[in-house]
Amino acid sequence: MRRRLTALLALALLTGCTAAQDQDDDTGAPEPGTLRILASSEIADMTPVLDRVEKDTGIKVRPTYMGTLDAVELLAKGKADGRYDALWLSSNDYLRLRPDAAKKVVSETPVMSSPVAVGVRATTILELGWKPEDVTWAQVEQAVRDGELTYGMTDPARSNSGFSTLVSVASALSGAQSALTDADVTKATPRLKEFFQGQQLTSGSSGWLAEAYERRENVDALLNYESVLKGIPGLTVIRPRDGVVTADYPLSSLAATDATTREDVRRLTEALRTPEIQREITERTHRRPVVASVRPASGLDTTRRRELPFPGSRSVADGLLDSYQNELRRPSRTVYVLDTSGSMEGDRLAGLKDALADLTGDFREREEVTLMPFGSGVKSVRTHVVDPADPQAGLDAIREDTEALTAEGDTAIYTSLEKAYEHLDAGRDTFTSIVLMTDGENTAGAKAQEFDDFYAGLGAAQRETPVFPILFGDSDRSELEHIAELTGGRLFDAQQGSLDGAFEEIRGYQ
């Protein structure tokens, strides 16, 4: 089990690029026989299949991985024109709600499919007395309301699996018989609030979600695509009987390309839909074939399920996302442990201030943000709450404290992390995390082993708080990787990308 989950995490670390990083990537000039494809991150598991298709067709795929909603935004702004030859997202449903993005696509053909599902621990199934083939979303909600089921899911604002899950739950609990409307969302809101009280884990990627699930024995289930859940041992995978939203992974040609490129996209699509390749796809990835003559891999339930309707307009989709972020989900609580030692003087400190100032626009209502700058020790502890009654006051206070940061002193990483954990008392009903940004190695205060001992002595609830370190400047990768692994967090690389991009990507885990 550990080996499989570690592999999933490694895949997430490899492919979980931020939108900012991907926009800075050099996709290179067009090459005959090579397709530059803007793709959903989870499609990285198709690499062996694409290698085989290259041998058969001579067409090489050069992917750039990005979250689906971020990719649609890139397309809508025209920033994909001339840089990518094709689009391969888990779904084009959200894209169709954006006319400025939809006009960039001239063709799309489904390659495989995977429905949203619920993966539940076998022991929990027995305790609930469920028959997996008969479970409905209403039963899942009832189990959550009764305090008998907790779960994790990816962030709908970053991940299409999370967004599709949100749409599935909202459609089922509202009883919508057609595309979701504002009235449907309003009708379902009281039940949705109860449903999301059961969410104990959030993340920007399915790989980290699986790893966090293994560490958290108090989490009973995961909500994600069936293909992801099938790769996690110990889960019984349920497709709720009252319906699901399904990803169909369409390979799409872009309007800005020429006829030769579009022909290569057509040939690649055709090769991926041959019976032989479809069989390999379903066996390797647990996704379902789209060619009727090919049977789904063993273990994939073939009974039919209703396809739940997708929102009929962008305003409904964005309204649902806004409601989730600011009202439905548990609020976030984050301590930002910020290196303001002497080495940060100049451009580095200016970059940190700019990144944090930009980030304030993304903070949610009800969110608690603590700034803990450090040098030779912690310099100050300033906590602010984005109050729904006056959110601007909290955001302005965060910006004011950010602008007041100054650089001086040595670098006391471990002592500052200990202070962050001491600040975060247990028992709060929040998504709690620590973000560590440092541009150097630990040079003052507690040593690594002392922090390890400190962490081991924390209560079980406090040990569930992950640290998300950001690799920046001259910081030590091995040092930060150890902190992330010890606490169940994840390392974000601002040396290869950008500091503001790293902060933004972490938002999916808060």
Secondary structure by P-SEA (a helix, b strand, c coil): caaaaaaaaaaaaaccccaaaaaacccccccccccccccccccccaaaaaaaaaaacccccbbbbbcaaaaaaaaaaccccccccbbbcccaaaaaacaaaaaacccccccccccbbbbbbaaaaaaaccccccccaaaaaaaaaacccccccccccccaaaaaaaaaaaaaaacccccccaaaaaaaaaaaaaaacccccccccaaaaaaaaaaccccccccccaaaaaacccccccccccbbbbbcccccccccccaaaaaaaaaaaaaaacaaaaaaaaacccccccccccccccccccbbbbbccccccaaaaaaaaaaaacccccbbbbbbbcccccccccaaaaaaaaaaaaacccccccbbbbbbbbcccccbbbbbbbccccaaaaaaaaaaaaaacccbbbbbaaaaaaaaaaacccccccccbbbbbbcccccccccaaaaaaaaaacccccccbbbbbbbcccccaaaaaaaaaaacbbbbbcccccaaaaaaaacccc
